[in-house]
Amino acid sequence: MSTVTISTILIAAGLVIIAVVILLIRMKYQQDDKEPWPFYAKNPLLEKAEQELHRQLIQALPEYVILAQVQLSQLIKLRSGYNFGKWHNRINRMSVDFVICRQDFSTVAVIELDGKSHEQAIQKQRDEKKNKALESAHIRLIRWKNHQIPDVESIRKTIAQQHEPIDLELNKQRAKHEERFKLSKAILWPALLLTALLLVTTNLIDETVDLSSQQLQPLEKSTTLPREKDTKTKQENKIK
């Protein structure tokens, strides 16, 4: 049996195996689609302490929109120029208990209701990541204990004490300033490297020229000496 025939048989066998694997995978997914999905409705959506605080927030802040259990990735965005996978993984699957919004759904503040689980080391690490993410995005964070839920008047005072309202234009200016700073850094380093490269290249060229000139000087001397001897010989012959 020739080598070409063996190669053809091996290629055909490989294609058959690939086709069988693809067929089996498709059959598995089709079976998964046909079987009943094991989900059920979560009721209630909020724990008792969260329900109580939600009612207090609605009563205390009727001019605001109150959202519950919002994914952190829906609240903040990653600035351009950063690795999305690296930073998104740090906040992935995190949520905040309540978000206070204006009527245009711009964020005023985030409220976290901390229970006993927040005293655990793992939860403390998650809370620290959440704190840093919200602080980086210039979003105010308020934390209350679930056994110390404030009354309506205290909630109003707390929100009123959040200094001035969030200045969206200021946030935009900060973001633009950071982008410009990052862009200037991105341009500066290549410029410095290019300048250094040009300096090194210039020095090498100068050294090469100097070396060449030094090598040419002995050659010039060696070529002028025979000429001088010939001139002297001719002069002596004329005198004779």
Rosetta constraint file for C-alpha pairs under 8 A:
AtomPair CA 1 CA 5 HARMONIC 6.61 0.50
AtomPair CA 1 CA 6 HARMONIC 7.10 0.50
AtomPair CA 2 CA 6 HARMONIC 6.54 0.50
AtomPair CA 3 CA 7 HARMONIC 6.24 0.50
AtomPair CA 4 CA 8 HARMONIC 6.19 0.50
AtomPair CA 5 CA 9 HARMONIC 6.26 0.50
AtomPair CA 6 CA 10 HARMONIC 6.26 0.50
AtomPair CA 7 CA 11 HARMONIC 6.19 0.50
AtomPair CA 8 CA 12 HARMONIC 6.16 0.50
AtomPair CA 9 CA 13 HARMONIC 6.10 0.50
AtomPair CA 10 CA 14 HARMONIC 6.14 0.50
AtomPair CA 11 CA 15 HARMONIC 6.25 0.50
AtomPair CA 12 CA 16 HARMONIC 6.25 0.50
AtomPair CA 13 CA 17 HARMONIC 6.26 0.50
AtomPair CA 14 CA 18 HARMONIC 6.26 0.50
AtomPair CA 15 CA 19 HARMONIC 6.15 0.50
AtomPair CA 16 CA 20 HARMONIC 6.20 0.50
AtomPair CA 17 CA 21 HARMONIC 6.24 0.50
AtomPair CA 18 CA 22 HARMONIC 6.23 0.50
AtomPair CA 19 CA 23 HARMONIC 6.16 0.50
AtomPair CA 20 CA 24 HARMONIC 6.19 0.50
AtomPair CA 21 CA 25 HARMONIC 6.25 0.50
AtomPair CA 22 CA 26 HARMONIC 6.24 0.50
AtomPair CA 23 CA 27 HARMONIC 6.19 0.50
AtomPair CA 24 CA 28 HARMONIC 6.20 0.50
AtomPair CA 25 CA 29 HARMONIC 6.36 0.50
AtomPair CA 26 CA 30 HARMONIC 6.16 0.50
AtomPair CA 27 CA 31 HARMONIC 6.21 0.50
AtomPair CA 28 CA 32 HARMONIC 6.24 0.50
AtomPair CA 29 CA 33 HARMONIC 6.24 0.50
AtomPair CA 30 CA 34 HARMONIC 6.39 0.50
AtomPair CA 31 CA 35 HARMONIC 6.35 0.50
AtomPair CA 46 CA 50 HARMONIC 5.61 0.50
AtomPair CA 46 CA 51 HARMONIC 5.76 0.50
AtomPair CA 47 CA 51 HARMONIC 6.08 0.50
AtomPair CA 48 CA 52 HARMONIC 6.23 0.50
AtomPair CA 49 CA 53 HARMONIC 6.26 0.50
AtomPair CA 49 CA 146 HARMONIC 5.83 0.50
AtomPair CA 49 CA 147 HARMONIC 7.66 0.50
AtomPair CA 49 CA 149 HARMONIC 7.94 0.50
AtomPair CA 50 CA 54 HARMONIC 6.01 0.50
AtomPair CA 50 CA 97 HARMONIC 7.82 0.50
AtomPair CA 50 CA 113 HARMONIC 7.26 0.50
AtomPair CA 50 CA 146 HARMONIC 7.71 0.50
AtomPair CA 51 CA 55 HARMONIC 6.31 0.50
AtomPair CA 52 CA 56 HARMONIC 6.34 0.50
AtomPair CA 53 CA 57 HARMONIC 6.07 0.50
AtomPair CA 53 CA 149 HARMONIC 6.54 0.50
AtomPair CA 54 CA 58 HARMONIC 6.27 0.50
AtomPair CA 54 CA 66 HARMONIC 7.80 0.50
AtomPair CA 54 CA 68 HARMONIC 7.93 0.50
AtomPair CA 54 CA 98 HARMONIC 8.00 0.50
AtomPair CA 55 CA 59 HARMONIC 6.25 0.50
AtomPair CA 56 CA 60 HARMONIC 5.93 0.50
AtomPair CA 56 CA 151 HARMONIC 6.80 0.50
AtomPair CA 56 CA 152 HARMONIC 5.73 0.50
AtomPair CA 56 CA 155 HARMONIC 7.94 0.50
AtomPair CA 57 CA 61 HARMONIC 5.70 0.50
AtomPair CA 57 CA 66 HARMONIC 7.27 0.50
AtomPair CA 57 CA 152 HARMONIC 7.19 0.50
AtomPair CA 57 CA 155 HARMONIC 7.16 0.50
AtomPair CA 58 CA 62 HARMONIC 5.62 0.50
AtomPair CA 58 CA 64 HARMONIC 7.99 0.50
AtomPair CA 58 CA 66 HARMONIC 6.81 0.50
AtomPair CA 59 CA 152 HARMONIC 6.78 0.50
AtomPair CA 60 CA 152 HARMONIC 4.91 0.50
AtomPair CA 60 CA 153 HARMONIC 6.88 0.50
AtomPair CA 60 CA 155 HARMONIC 6.42 0.50
AtomPair CA 60 CA 156 HARMONIC 5.88 0.50
AtomPair CA 61 CA 156 HARMONIC 6.90 0.50
AtomPair CA 63 CA 102 HARMONIC 7.51 0.50
AtomPair CA 63 CA 103 HARMONIC 7.50 0.50
AtomPair CA 64 CA 100 HARMONIC 6.48 0.50
AtomPair CA 64 CA 101 HARMONIC 5.64 0.50
AtomPair CA 64 CA 102 HARMONIC 5.07 0.50
AtomPair CA 64 CA 103 HARMONIC 6.13 0.50
AtomPair CA 65 CA 100 HARMONIC 5.92 0.50
AtomPair CA 65 CA 101 HARMONIC 4.94 0.50
AtomPair CA 65 CA 102 HARMONIC 6.01 0.50
AtomPair CA 65 CA 103 HARMONIC 6.28 0.50
AtomPair CA 65 CA 105 HARMONIC 7.16 0.50
AtomPair CA 66 CA 98 HARMONIC 6.79 0.50
AtomPair CA 66 CA 99 HARMONIC 5.89 0.50
AtomPair CA 66 CA 100 HARMONIC 5.00 0.50
AtomPair CA 66 CA 101 HARMONIC 6.35 0.50
AtomPair CA 67 CA 98 HARMONIC 5.49 0.50
AtomPair CA 67 CA 99 HARMONIC 5.07 0.50
AtomPair CA 67 CA 100 HARMONIC 6.58 0.50
AtomPair CA 67 CA 101 HARMONIC 7.73 0.50
AtomPair CA 68 CA 96 HARMONIC 7.59 0.50
AtomPair CA 68 CA 97 HARMONIC 5.51 0.50
AtomPair CA 68 CA 98 HARMONIC 4.45 0.50
AtomPair CA 68 CA 99 HARMONIC 6.43 0.50
AtomPair CA 69 CA 95 HARMONIC 6.03 0.50
AtomPair CA 69 CA 96 HARMONIC 5.53 0.50
AtomPair CA 69 CA 97 HARMONIC 4.70 0.50
AtomPair CA 69 CA 98 HARMONIC 6.03 0.50
AtomPair CA 70 CA 74 HARMONIC 7.03 0.50
AtomPair CA 70 CA 75 HARMONIC 7.68 0.50
AtomPair CA 70 CA 95 HARMONIC 5.34 0.50
AtomPair CA 70 CA 96 HARMONIC 5.48 0.50
AtomPair CA 70 CA 97 HARMONIC 6.77 0.50
AtomPair CA 70 CA 98 HARMONIC 7.01 0.50
AtomPair CA 70 CA 99 HARMONIC 7.28 0.50
AtomPair CA 71 CA 75 HARMONIC 6.98 0.50
AtomPair CA 71 CA 93 HARMONIC 7.09 0.50
AtomPair CA 71 CA 94 HARMONIC 5.98 0.50
AtomPair CA 71 CA 95 HARMONIC 4.11 0.50
AtomPair CA 71 CA 96 HARMONIC 6.43 0.50
AtomPair CA 72 CA 76 HARMONIC 6.56 0.50
AtomPair CA 72 CA 91 HARMONIC 6.76 0.50
AtomPair CA 72 CA 92 HARMONIC 7.68 0.50
AtomPair CA 72 CA 93 HARMONIC 7.76 0.50
AtomPair CA 72 CA 94 HARMONIC 5.61 0.50
AtomPair CA 72 CA 95 HARMONIC 4.87 0.50
AtomPair CA 72 CA 96 HARMONIC 6.38 0.50
AtomPair CA 73 CA 77 HARMONIC 6.90 0.50
AtomPair CA 73 CA 88 HARMONIC 7.73 0.50
AtomPair CA 73 CA 91 HARMONIC 6.88 0.50
AtomPair CA 73 CA 92 HARMONIC 6.92 0.50
AtomPair CA 73 CA 94 HARMONIC 7.68 0.50
AtomPair CA 76 CA 134 HARMONIC 7.66 0.50
AtomPair CA 76 CA 137 HARMONIC 6.53 0.50
AtomPair CA 78 CA 82 HARMONIC 7.23 0.50
AtomPair CA 78 CA 84 HARMONIC 7.05 0.50
AtomPair CA 78 CA 87 HARMONIC 7.69 0.50
AtomPair CA 78 CA 88 HARMONIC 7.87 0.50
AtomPair CA 79 CA 175 HARMONIC 7.89 0.50
AtomPair CA 80 CA 179 HARMONIC 7.81 0.50
AtomPair CA 82 CA 87 HARMONIC 7.83 0.50
AtomPair CA 83 CA 87 HARMONIC 6.46 0.50
AtomPair CA 84 CA 88 HARMONIC 5.67 0.50
AtomPair CA 85 CA 89 HARMONIC 5.94 0.50
AtomPair CA 86 CA 90 HARMONIC 7.06 0.50
AtomPair CA 87 CA 91 HARMONIC 7.21 0.50
AtomPair CA 88 CA 92 HARMONIC 5.79 0.50
AtomPair CA 90 CA 129 HARMONIC 7.26 0.50
AtomPair CA 91 CA 129 HARMONIC 7.24 0.50
AtomPair CA 91 CA 130 HARMONIC 7.10 0.50
AtomPair CA 91 CA 133 HARMONIC 7.69 0.50
AtomPair CA 94 CA 130 HARMONIC 7.76 0.50
AtomPair CA 96 CA 110 HARMONIC 7.10 0.50
AtomPair CA 96 CA 111 HARMONIC 7.13 0.50
AtomPair CA 96 CA 112 HARMONIC 6.22 0.50
AtomPair CA 97 CA 110 HARMONIC 7.72 0.50
AtomPair CA 97 CA 111 HARMONIC 6.16 0.50
AtomPair CA 97 CA 112 HARMONIC 5.23 0.50
AtomPair CA 97 CA 113 HARMONIC 6.60 0.50
AtomPair CA 98 CA 110 HARMONIC 5.83 0.50
AtomPair CA 98 CA 111 HARMONIC 5.05 0.50
AtomPair CA 98 CA 112 HARMONIC 6.60 0.50
AtomPair CA 99 CA 107 HARMONIC 7.04 0.50
AtomPair CA 99 CA 108 HARMONIC 7.61 0.50
AtomPair CA 99 CA 109 HARMONIC 6.06 0.50
AtomPair CA 99 CA 110 HARMONIC 4.61 0.50
AtomPair CA 99 CA 111 HARMONIC 6.26 0.50
AtomPair CA 100 CA 107 HARMONIC 6.17 0.50
AtomPair CA 100 CA 108 HARMONIC 5.44 0.50
AtomPair CA 100 CA 109 HARMONIC 5.29 0.50
AtomPair CA 100 CA 110 HARMONIC 6.20 0.50
AtomPair CA 100 CA 111 HARMONIC 7.78 0.50
AtomPair CA 101 CA 105 HARMONIC 4.95 0.50
AtomPair CA 101 CA 106 HARMONIC 5.35 0.50
AtomPair CA 101 CA 107 HARMONIC 4.59 0.50
AtomPair CA 101 CA 108 HARMONIC 5.26 0.50
AtomPair CA 101 CA 109 HARMONIC 7.26 0.50
AtomPair CA 102 CA 106 HARMONIC 5.47 0.50
AtomPair CA 102 CA 107 HARMONIC 6.61 0.50
AtomPair CA 102 CA 108 HARMONIC 6.70 0.50
AtomPair CA 107 CA 139 HARMONIC 7.37 0.50
AtomPair CA 107 CA 166 HARMONIC 7.96 0.50
AtomPair CA 108 CA 139 HARMONIC 7.33 0.50
AtomPair CA 108 CA 140 HARMONIC 7.14 0.50
AtomPair CA 108 CA 165 HARMONIC 7.09 0.50
AtomPair CA 108 CA 166 HARMONIC 6.48 0.50
AtomPair CA 109 CA 139 HARMONIC 6.14 0.50
AtomPair CA 109 CA 140 HARMONIC 4.77 0.50
AtomPair CA 109 CA 141 HARMONIC 5.87 0.50
AtomPair CA 109 CA 142 HARMONIC 7.26 0.50
AtomPair CA 110 CA 139 HARMONIC 7.20 0.50
AtomPair CA 110 CA 140 HARMONIC 6.05 0.50
AtomPair CA 110 CA 141 HARMONIC 4.80 0.50
AtomPair CA 110 CA 142 HARMONIC 6.10 0.50
AtomPair CA 111 CA 141 HARMONIC 5.89 0.50
AtomPair CA 111 CA 142 HARMONIC 4.75 0.50
AtomPair CA 111 CA 143 HARMONIC 5.80 0.50
AtomPair CA 111 CA 144 HARMONIC 7.58 0.50
AtomPair CA 112 CA 141 HARMONIC 7.44 0.50
AtomPair CA 112 CA 142 HARMONIC 6.22 0.50
AtomPair CA 112 CA 143 HARMONIC 4.79 0.50
AtomPair CA 112 CA 144 HARMONIC 6.35 0.50
AtomPair CA 113 CA 143 HARMONIC 5.98 0.50
AtomPair CA 113 CA 144 HARMONIC 5.08 0.50
AtomPair CA 113 CA 145 HARMONIC 5.57 0.50
AtomPair CA 113 CA 146 HARMONIC 5.50 0.50
AtomPair CA 114 CA 118 HARMONIC 5.90 0.50
AtomPair CA 114 CA 143 HARMONIC 6.89 0.50
AtomPair CA 114 CA 144 HARMONIC 6.10 0.50
AtomPair CA 114 CA 145 HARMONIC 4.84 0.50
AtomPair CA 114 CA 146 HARMONIC 5.68 0.50
AtomPair CA 115 CA 119 HARMONIC 7.80 0.50
AtomPair CA 115 CA 145 HARMONIC 6.13 0.50
AtomPair CA 115 CA 146 HARMONIC 5.46 0.50
AtomPair CA 115 CA 147 HARMONIC 7.72 0.50
AtomPair CA 116 CA 120 HARMONIC 7.71 0.50
AtomPair CA 117 CA 123 HARMONIC 6.73 0.50
AtomPair CA 118 CA 123 HARMONIC 5.15 0.50
AtomPair CA 118 CA 124 HARMONIC 5.91 0.50
AtomPair CA 118 CA 127 HARMONIC 7.79 0.50
AtomPair CA 119 CA 123 HARMONIC 6.88 0.50
AtomPair CA 119 CA 124 HARMONIC 6.48 0.50
AtomPair CA 120 CA 124 HARMONIC 6.12 0.50
AtomPair CA 121 CA 125 HARMONIC 6.36 0.50
AtomPair CA 122 CA 126 HARMONIC 6.48 0.50
AtomPair CA 123 CA 127 HARMONIC 6.08 0.50
AtomPair CA 124 CA 128 HARMONIC 6.12 0.50
AtomPair CA 125 CA 129 HARMONIC 6.38 0.50
AtomPair CA 126 CA 130 HARMONIC 6.23 0.50
AtomPair CA 127 CA 131 HARMONIC 6.04 0.50
AtomPair CA 128 CA 132 HARMONIC 6.22 0.50
AtomPair CA 129 CA 133 HARMONIC 6.15 0.50
AtomPair CA 130 CA 134 HARMONIC 6.22 0.50
AtomPair CA 131 CA 135 HARMONIC 6.03 0.50
AtomPair CA 131 CA 141 HARMONIC 7.44 0.50
AtomPair CA 132 CA 136 HARMONIC 5.98 0.50
AtomPair CA 133 CA 137 HARMONIC 6.39 0.50
AtomPair CA 134 CA 138 HARMONIC 6.16 0.50
AtomPair CA 134 CA 139 HARMONIC 5.14 0.50
AtomPair CA 134 CA 140 HARMONIC 7.02 0.50
AtomPair CA 134 CA 141 HARMONIC 7.16 0.50
AtomPair CA 135 CA 139 HARMONIC 5.85 0.50
AtomPair CA 135 CA 140 HARMONIC 7.05 0.50
AtomPair CA 135 CA 141 HARMONIC 7.95 0.50
AtomPair CA 138 CA 171 HARMONIC 7.54 0.50
AtomPair CA 144 CA 148 HARMONIC 6.76 0.50
AtomPair CA 144 CA 149 HARMONIC 6.57 0.50
AtomPair CA 145 CA 149 HARMONIC 6.48 0.50
AtomPair CA 150 CA 154 HARMONIC 5.73 0.50
AtomPair CA 150 CA 155 HARMONIC 6.20 0.50
AtomPair CA 151 CA 155 HARMONIC 6.27 0.50
AtomPair CA 152 CA 156 HARMONIC 6.41 0.50
AtomPair CA 153 CA 157 HARMONIC 6.30 0.50
AtomPair CA 154 CA 158 HARMONIC 6.04 0.50
AtomPair CA 155 CA 159 HARMONIC 6.25 0.50
AtomPair CA 156 CA 160 HARMONIC 6.05 0.50
AtomPair CA 157 CA 161 HARMONIC 5.94 0.50
AtomPair CA 158 CA 162 HARMONIC 6.58 0.50
AtomPair CA 167 CA 171 HARMONIC 6.42 0.50
AtomPair CA 168 CA 172 HARMONIC 6.29 0.50
AtomPair CA 169 CA 173 HARMONIC 6.21 0.50
AtomPair CA 170 CA 174 HARMONIC 6.14 0.50
AtomPair CA 171 CA 175 HARMONIC 6.16 0.50
AtomPair CA 172 CA 176 HARMONIC 6.13 0.50
AtomPair CA 173 CA 177 HARMONIC 6.03 0.50
AtomPair CA 174 CA 178 HARMONIC 6.16 0.50
AtomPair CA 175 CA 179 HARMONIC 6.15 0.50
AtomPair CA 176 CA 180 HARMONIC 6.11 0.50
AtomPair CA 177 CA 181 HARMONIC 6.11 0.50
AtomPair CA 178 CA 182 HARMONIC 6.07 0.50
AtomPair CA 179 CA 183 HARMONIC 6.02 0.50
AtomPair CA 180 CA 184 HARMONIC 6.02 0.50
AtomPair CA 181 CA 185 HARMONIC 6.27 0.50
AtomPair CA 182 CA 186 HARMONIC 6.18 0.50
AtomPair CA 183 CA 187 HARMONIC 6.23 0.50
AtomPair CA 184 CA 188 HARMONIC 5.85 0.50
AtomPair CA 185 CA 189 HARMONIC 6.26 0.50
AtomPair CA 186 CA 190 HARMONIC 7.12 0.50
AtomPair CA 187 CA 191 HARMONIC 6.26 0.50
AtomPair CA 188 CA 192 HARMONIC 6.13 0.50
AtomPair CA 189 CA 193 HARMONIC 6.16 0.50
AtomPair CA 190 CA 194 HARMONIC 5.98 0.50
AtomPair CA 191 CA 195 HARMONIC 6.10 0.50
AtomPair CA 192 CA 196 HARMONIC 6.14 0.50
AtomPair CA 193 CA 197 HARMONIC 6.09 0.50
AtomPair CA 194 CA 198 HARMONIC 6.12 0.50
AtomPair CA 195 CA 199 HARMONIC 6.22 0.50
AtomPair CA 196 CA 200 HARMONIC 6.20 0.50
AtomPair CA 197 CA 201 HARMONIC 6.05 0.50
AtomPair CA 198 CA 202 HARMONIC 6.00 0.50
AtomPair CA 199 CA 203 HARMONIC 6.18 0.50
AtomPair CA 200 CA 204 HARMONIC 6.21 0.50
AtomPair CA 201 CA 205 HARMONIC 6.19 0.50
AtomPair CA 202 CA 206 HARMONIC 6.19 0.50
AtomPair CA 203 CA 207 HARMONIC 6.13 0.50
AtomPair CA 204 CA 208 HARMONIC 6.07 0.50
AtomPair CA 205 CA 209 HARMONIC 6.15 0.50
AtomPair CA 206 CA 210 HARMONIC 6.16 0.50
AtomPair CA 207 CA 211 HARMONIC 6.08 0.50
AtomPair CA 208 CA 212 HARMONIC 6.10 0.50
AtomPair CA 209 CA 213 HARMONIC 6.13 0.50
AtomPair CA 210 CA 214 HARMONIC 6.19 0.50
AtomPair CA 211 CA 215 HARMONIC 6.28 0.50
AtomPair CA 212 CA 216 HARMONIC 6.21 0.50
AtomPair CA 213 CA 217 HARMONIC 6.36 0.50
AtomPair CA 214 CA 218 HARMONIC 7.57 0.50
AtomPair CA 215 CA 219 HARMONIC 7.21 0.50
AtomPair CA 216 CA 220 HARMONIC 6.29 0.50
AtomPair CA 217 CA 221 HARMONIC 6.39 0.50
AtomPair CA 218 CA 222 HARMONIC 6.11 0.50
AtomPair CA 219 CA 223 HARMONIC 6.23 0.50
AtomPair CA 220 CA 224 HARMONIC 6.25 0.50
AtomPair CA 221 CA 225 HARMONIC 6.30 0.50
AtomPair CA 222 CA 226 HARMONIC 7.29 0.50
AtomPair CA 223 CA 227 HARMONIC 6.99 0.50
AtomPair CA 224 CA 228 HARMONIC 6.30 0.50
AtomPair CA 225 CA 229 HARMONIC 6.35 0.50
AtomPair CA 226 CA 230 HARMONIC 6.17 0.50
AtomPair CA 227 CA 231 HARMONIC 6.21 0.50
AtomPair CA 228 CA 232 HARMONIC 6.29 0.50
AtomPair CA 229 CA 233 HARMONIC 6.16 0.50
AtomPair CA 230 CA 234 HARMONIC 6.22 0.50
AtomPair CA 231 CA 235 HARMONIC 6.29 0.50
AtomPair CA 232 CA 236 HARMONIC 6.24 0.50
AtomPair CA 233 CA 237 HARMONIC 6.22 0.50
AtomPair CA 234 CA 238 HARMONIC 6.28 0.50
AtomPair CA 235 CA 239 HARMONIC 6.37 0.50
AtomPair CA 236 CA 240 HARMONIC 6.38 0.50
